[in-house]
């Protein structure tokens, strides 16, 4: 594949057209202006952040792939957001009528010498090869052929290596101490469960410990504390996220361990001391002095849970007729890792959507049109007429009902039922982000 791509140096930004067949907005674009507008209005595009990053730090080494169209002009095939950002940095006036115009103009004025007017690209004249490459880049892991996303542990190690706060750093440090002191831990070990327990302020008070962002500070006899920590680390491996999701459940879990060990933490109090492991090669030890760049911005689709249990406003009442829908919601919000069980998340999302639609139909005495996309279209119209939906989201949901949309009710059907369509975490998370408001309103 690599030999099919040839370097084309110093291509002027103005000579590169945006791709009107961009799969993120497939079927919505007919002009260059449409391409720019779609990215500006897409809350998940991160276009302003990309522009800031390019202006402050320059382009990343990731290739910008181009090909010739029927008019023998260059079209960007991979890197549409970067090229769009560069166009707006070089000529912010092209979006003078857009709310983000002044922000792009300020970045352009403040960093005028930092961003290029021409870029080095890779060109390919074989459409099948380009499409295969795009699938490798954006299509998920694919049994090792595509890109492998970092796990929660991997991201935490990366941040700790750079001396930055790690999302699960406390849990990783505790697990490391436990293993160094003889704990037997079965793998795979879901580190986020342990993080939930140990970051609980009530649990920290019970154990006589604290976390300073780099190491564990204990004020209990060291031997006793390590014994307790080992038990917590090992027993957490047998618990699910649902078992330890609530603060009260976490505190009860630790209290039961202390009771089983028959220990009096308060009576074993000491002056505070650090339990930082002494291994200098530990990823949690002092960061290397290697010069590093800016930390990449994490996209909203790159997450463990399909439904964010903290941010979501979806509420399904705990009554018998809603039990199945509520259980699916809780599994997607608390239990299933969409990155590791993408097919399961896709199927459950499809079931949750249908149960939500059927609930709304019954509640509002609407007729069943015997097709999911037709029922969604009917409900969207009813919500719009009753003032629950604004026109922009109403139109977005109508596009979701269209069969030619890349992310649609039909594409969700294919992901679930067709052997030729394989879901990836990015697609499923983006799809949920697009319909979450609709599903939430179905249950109000």
N, C-alpha and C positions, 0 to 999 in steps of 0.2 A: 504493500500500500504506500509506503513512504516514498518510493521512487516516482509515484504519480504526482507528487507535489513539488513544484519548482519555485525557488525564491524569486520574488519580484521586489527589488529594493526601491525605497523612496517613492511610494505611490502617493500623490497628493490626496489629501482627505476629500477635497471637492470632486475628485475624479472617481470616488468610490460610492456607488449607489447602495442604499439600504435594500434589504431583501423583502419584496412584497409578499413572498411566499414563506416568510418566517413562521415556523411551526408553532411558536408561542401565540400567534395571533392569526392563525390560518383561516383564510376566507374573509377576514375583516379589512384587508388592506388592498388598495388599488392605486396608491400614489406614494411618493416619497413623504409628503406631508402627513399622510395616514400613518406611515411607519413611525415618524417622530411623535405624533400625537398619541398613538397607542402606548408607546413606552412612557411618555410623560404621565399619562393617566393611569398606568398600571401601578398600583400601590406596592406590588411585589418586584418591580423591575429594579429598584435601587439606583435609578439612573443618576440622580443628583449625587448620591454617595460615590458612584463610580467616577463621576466628573471630578469631585473633590479629590479622590484618591489619585487619579491620573495627574491632576494639576499639582498635587503636593509631592507625589512619589514617582511619577512617570508610569508608563505602561508596564504590565507584567510580562514575563517571557512567553506567556501563552500565545500560540500563533493566531494571526488573523488570516482566515482563509477566504480567498476570492475566486471568482470564475467569471467568464465573459457571458453576457446575455446575447439575445438575438441582434441587438444594436451594436454589438462588439464593444460594450462598455463593461467596466468592472462592477461586480456586485458582491457584497460581503456575504459569505455563507456561514462563517463562524466568527463571532465578534461583533454582532449587530449593536449591542449596547455600547461597547467601547467606541465604535465608529460614530454612533449617534452622539455620545458624550463629547467626542472630539469636534464634531460638527458644531455643536452648541457652544463649546468653549471658544471656538474660532469665530463663530458668527451667532452670538446670542440673539441678535435682532430677528432671526427667522422665527422666533417664538415670542415676539413682542406682545402678542395678545394673550399669552398664557400666564397663569398665576406664578409659575416658577421662573419667569423671565428674569426678574431682578436678582434672584439667587444665582442663576447661571452667569448673569452679567457681572455680579460682584466677584465670583470665582475667577472669571476671565480677566477682570481688571487687576486682581490681586496677584495672579500667577501667570501673567501673560507670557513670560519668558520660559515657562516650565513645560508647556505642552506642545507637541509637534504639529506641524502643518502637513506633514507627509509621514507615512509609516511603511516599514518593511512588511511584506505579506508573503504568504505561500499561495500559489495558484495551481488549480487543477482543472483540466478540461473534460474529465470523465464524471458524469453526473452520478452514476452508480457508486463510484469510489467516494465521492463527497458525501453521499447519503449514508454509506457504510461508516465513514469516519464520524459523522454527526451522531449516529446511533451509538458508537463506541464512547463518545464524549458525554452524551446526555441520556443514554438508555439504561443506566444502572450498572450493577456489578456484572451481570451476565456470566456467571460461573468463572469469573476471573478475566474475561476478555475486556470488559469495560472498567471504569474507574471504581476503586474500592473506597467507600467513605470511611472516615475515621469513626471508631466507636467512642463511647463516652470516656472510657479509660484513655484511649489514644489522645483525645483532645486535652484531657487533663494533664497527661504527661508532657504534651507539647507546651502548654501554658506554664507548667511548673519549670520546665527546662529553660524557659525564657524569663523566669522570675516573675511571672504574672499569676494572678489568682486563678486557680483551677476550679472548675465547677464541682468536681468531686474530690478535691485535694485532701480534705480531712479524712474521707473514707479510705482513700488510697494509702495515706500515711498510717492509719490505724491497721489496715490489713497487712501492710508491710511489717509493722511492729509485731503483730500477732504471729506472722509466718516466721520471723526471725527468732521468735521465742517458742517455736515448736507447734504452732497451731496447724491442724490438718484441714485444708480447705479444698472442697471439690470445685472443679471448674466445669463449665463457665460460671463465673461468679458475678452476679448483677450488683455492681458497685453502688448504684443509685439508692438501693434499699438501705444499705449501711449509712450512706450520706444523710438520708432523711432522719435516721435514728440519731446519729451523733451530732447533727446540727441543731437538734431540738434543744432549746435553752433549758427546759425542764429536765431533760436527760443529763445535760452537762452539769446541772446543779446536783442531781442525784449521785453522779460519779465523781464529783469534785474535780472537774476538768474544764478547760477552756481551749479555744483555738485562736491563735494570733495571726492566722493567714499563712504561716509557714510551718509551724510546729504545734504539737499538743503540749499544753501546760497542765500538769497534774498537781494536786495538793493532797494526795493520798499516798500511803506507803507504796513504793514503786512495785515491789513484788506482788502485792495485792491488786494494784491497779492493772498490771499486765495480765494477771489471771482473769480478772473481770473482762478486760478488753478482748482477750482471746475467746471467751465464751460468747460474747456479743457478736464478734466477727463470725464465728463458726455457726452459731444458731441462726444468724440472719440469712445464711445461705439456704435454710429450709423454709423461709418465708417468701410469700409473694408480695408484690407491691400493694395489692389490695389489703393484705394482712397488716401492713405497716404504713398505710397512707395517712391516717389521721394522727395528730399529735398525742391524743389520749392513748391510742393503740401503741404508739412508740414507747411512751412512758410506762405503760403496763408491761410491755414486753421486757424492758430493762428491769423493772421492779421484780418481775417473776424470776429473772436470772439471779438477781441479788438475793432473793429469798431462797432459791435452790442452793446457792453457794453458802448460805448462812453467814453472811459477812455484815459488819457494821462499818460502813464507809466513813461515817462521821467520826467514829472513835479512832480511826486509823489516819487521821489528818496529819499533814506535815506542811512545811514551808513549800511554796510553789517551786516546781522544777520543770525542765524541758525534757520531753521524751523523743526529741529529734534523733532518728537513727544516725549512727556514726559512719555508715558506709559512704565514702566520698563519691562513689559512682552512682549513688541513688539519684533517680530523677527528681527527688524532692530535696536534694542537697542544694548548695548554693549554685545559682545559674552560671553557665560558662560566660566568659567575657567576649564571646563571638559577636561580631557586629551583626545586628539584625535589623530587619525592616519593619514596616507597619503590619500589625496583625490584620488578616483579612476579615472583612465584614461577613458575618454568618448569615446566609439567606434564611428567610422565614420558613421555607419548606424543609430545611435541614434540621429535623427534630426527631425525638424518640416517639412521642405520642401523636397520633393523628389528630386527636382532639386535645387541646391544651386545657387541663383541668382547672388551671388558675384563671385564665383569661376568658374562657368560654362563658356565655350567658345562657347556654342551653339548659333548660330545667325540665325534667320529665318526672312527674309526680309518681310516688311509690304506691301505686294502687294495682290491683290484680290485672286489670285490662291493659295496663302499660308495662307490666313486668318484663316482658321480653325486650321491648325497646329500651327500657331503662338499663337492663343488664348489658345489652350491646353497647350502649353509650358508656357505661362504666368500664367495660373491657377496653374500649378504644381510648378512653381517657386515662386509665390507670394501669392497665395490665399489658396490652399488646404493644410490642416494639415494632413500629411500622417498617423500620429498616431491616429487621430480621424476620418478620412474618408479613411480608407485603401482600401475598395472596389472601391470607386470612383477613387482613385489614380491608382489602378491596371487597371481599365478599360481605363482610359485616357492614361496611359503608353502604353497599347496595341494599342490604336488608333494612338498615336503619332509615334510609331514604324512603323506601316503599312503606314502611310502617308509619313514618311521619306523614306521608301523603295520605294514607288511608285514615289516619287519625283526624286529619283536617277535613277530609271529605265527610266523615261521619258527624263530626262536631258541627259542621256548617251545612249539613243536609244537601251536599252536592252529589250529583250523579257520577258513578264510576264509568269512565270512558274506556276501560279495559286496555289501557296502554299507559305506561308510566309517563312518557313524555307528554301525552295528551292531558293526563291528570295534573301534571306539574303546570302546564300552560294554563289550564283552567283555574288552578289555585292562584297562580301569579296574577291573573286578571282580577280575581276576587279580592286579593290583598291590595292590589293597586286601587281598585274602585273604593275600597273601604279606608284608604289613606294609610295603610300599613307599609306600603312600599313607595319609594320615590321613583321617578321615571327612569333614572340611570340604572338602578338595580333591576327594575322591572324589565328594561330592555336587555340587560345582561342575562337574566334568567330565561328570557325568550330565546336568546341565542343558545343557551344551554339545552333547550328543547329541540334545536335544529340538528338534523342528522349529519350535516356537513361540517359541524364544529369539531375541532380537535379534542376539546374537553367538553363532553356533553353527556346527556343521559344515555345516548346510544353507545358512546365510547366506554362508559362505565359498564354497560351490558356486555360489550365485547371483552373487556378486561376480565369479567367474571366467567363468561361462558365460552369464549372462543379459545381454542388451543393455540392459535397463532398470535394472540395478543398477550404480552407479558407485562404486568404492572411493575412500575418502579416507584420508590418512595416519593420522588419529586412530583410525579404525575398525580399520585393519590393525595398527597398533602395539598398540592395546589388546587385540585378539584374540590376537596373539602373546604378550603379557604374561600372558594368561590360560592359554595352553596350553604355555608354554615348559617348565614343570616336567614335564608329561606327555611331551613330545617328548624331553626330556633323559633321562628314565627309560627310554624305549624303546631307547636306545642303551647302557644300562649292563648 
